[in-house]
Amino acid sequence: QVQLVESGGGLVQPGGSLRLSCAASKNIFSINAIGWYRQAPGKERELVAAITSGGSSNYADSVKGRFTINRDNAKNTVYLLMNSLKPEDTAVYYCNAKVGNYTLYNYWGQGTQVTVSS
């Protein structure tokens, strides 16, 4: 079992920045991958960015060059730094952890709202 607690959402103007945090209840080296997903009203949940236990990361095309995912191993925390925010980035952002050897189990945080508006 992994508990995930997100923080850092809020209201920001277009072009602004936010940093989301996802604190895990266990050592993140034991987690296969931690990712950030988002879901806008009326849309499906989509992967934004993810980072593996080995440090590899991947991003959705829509956020490449603007968002950065990184982690603080000592704090068991993964961050999503979001720059040059656009109104279309508005969504509830969820932290996800994939854990397992032969079967991957998904764990989700409660979500944090990000609103980009002037």
C-alpha positions as CSV (number, residue, x, y, z in Angstrom):
1,Q,0.0,0.0,0.0
2,V,1.1,3.5,-0.8
3,Q,-0.5,6.7,0.3
4,L,0.0,9.8,-1.8
5,V,-0.6,13.3,-0.7
6,E,-0.6,16.1,-3.3
7,S,-0.2,19.8,-2.7
8,G,0.6,23.0,-4.6
9,G,-2.4,23.6,-6.8
10,G,-4.2,26.9,-7.1
11,L,-5.1,29.7,-9.4
12,V,-2.5,31.2,-11.6
13,Q,-2.5,33.6,-14.6
14,P,-1.6,32.5,-18.1
15,G,2.2,32.4,-18.4
16,G,2.6,31.8,-14.7
17,S,4.2,28.9,-12.8
18,L,3.2,26.4,-10.2
19,R,4.9,23.5,-8.5
20,L,3.0,20.5,-7.4
21,S,4.2,18.1,-4.8
22,C,3.4,14.4,-4.3
23,A,4.6,13.0,-1.0
24,A,4.6,9.2,-0.8
25,S,4.3,7.1,2.3
26,K,7.1,4.8,1.4
27,N,10.6,4.9,-0.1
28,I,10.1,6.0,-3.7
29,F,12.9,3.7,-4.9
30,S,10.5,0.9,-4.2
31,I,7.9,2.4,-6.5
32,N,8.3,1.4,-10.1
33,A,7.0,4.8,-11.4
34,I,5.3,7.9,-10.1
35,G,3.4,10.0,-12.5
36,W,1.2,13.0,-12.7
37,Y,-2.2,12.8,-14.5
38,R,-4.8,15.4,-15.1
39,Q,-8.5,15.4,-15.8
40,A,-10.4,18.4,-17.1
41,P,-14.2,18.7,-17.0
42,G,-15.7,16.4,-19.6
43,K,-12.4,14.9,-20.6
44,E,-10.6,11.7,-19.9
45,R,-7.8,11.5,-17.4
46,E,-4.5,11.8,-19.2
47,L,-0.8,11.3,-18.4
48,V,1.1,14.5,-18.0
49,A,4.5,13.3,-16.9
50,A,6.1,10.3,-15.1
51,I,9.4,9.3,-13.6
52,T,10.7,5.8,-12.9
53,S,12.7,4.5,-10.0
54,G,15.7,4.6,-12.3
55,G,15.2,8.2,-13.0
56,S,13.8,8.1,-16.6
57,S,11.1,10.5,-17.3
58,N,8.5,11.0,-20.0
59,Y,6.1,13.8,-20.9
60,A,2.9,14.4,-22.8
61,D,3.6,16.3,-26.0
62,S,1.4,19.1,-24.8
63,V,3.6,19.9,-21.9
64,K,7.1,19.1,-23.3
65,G,9.4,22.1,-22.7
66,R,7.1,23.6,-20.1
67,F,6.8,21.0,-17.4
68,T,9.5,19.2,-15.5
69,I,9.1,16.2,-13.2
70,N,11.8,15.5,-10.6
71,R,12.1,13.9,-7.2
72,D,13.6,14.4,-3.8
73,N,14.6,10.9,-2.6
74,A,15.3,12.0,0.9
75,K,11.7,13.3,1.2
76,N,10.0,10.6,-0.8
77,T,8.5,13.4,-2.8
78,V,8.0,13.9,-6.5
79,Y,7.5,17.4,-7.9
80,L,5.9,18.7,-11.1
81,L,7.2,22.1,-12.0
82,M,4.8,23.8,-14.4
83,N,6.0,26.9,-16.4
84,S,4.3,28.9,-19.1
85,L,0.9,27.7,-18.0
86,K,-2.0,28.0,-20.4
87,P,-5.7,28.0,-19.8
88,E,-5.9,24.5,-21.3
89,D,-3.7,23.2,-18.5
90,T,-6.7,23.8,-16.2
91,A,-7.6,20.5,-14.6
92,V,-7.5,18.4,-11.4
93,Y,-4.0,16.9,-11.2
94,Y,-3.5,13.5,-9.7
95,C,-0.4,11.7,-8.5
96,N,-0.1,8.1,-9.4
97,A,2.2,5.4,-8.2
98,K,2.7,2.0,-9.9
99,V,4.1,-0.7,-7.6
100,G,4.7,-4.3,-8.2
101,N,6.9,-7.0,-9.7
102,Y,4.7,-9.2,-11.9
103,T,1.5,-7.3,-11.4
104,L,1.5,-3.5,-11.3
105,Y,-0.9,-1.9,-8.7
106,N,-2.0,1.6,-9.1
107,Y,-2.4,4.0,-6.2
108,W,-3.8,7.5,-6.5
109,G,-3.7,10.7,-4.6
110,Q,-6.8,12.8,-3.8
111,G,-6.1,15.3,-6.6
112,T,-5.3,19.0,-6.6
113,Q,-7.0,21.7,-8.6
114,V,-5.0,23.8,-11.0
115,T,-6.8,26.7,-12.6
116,V,-5.1,28.9,-15.2
117,S,-7.1,32.1,-15.8
118,S,-6.8,35.8,-16.0
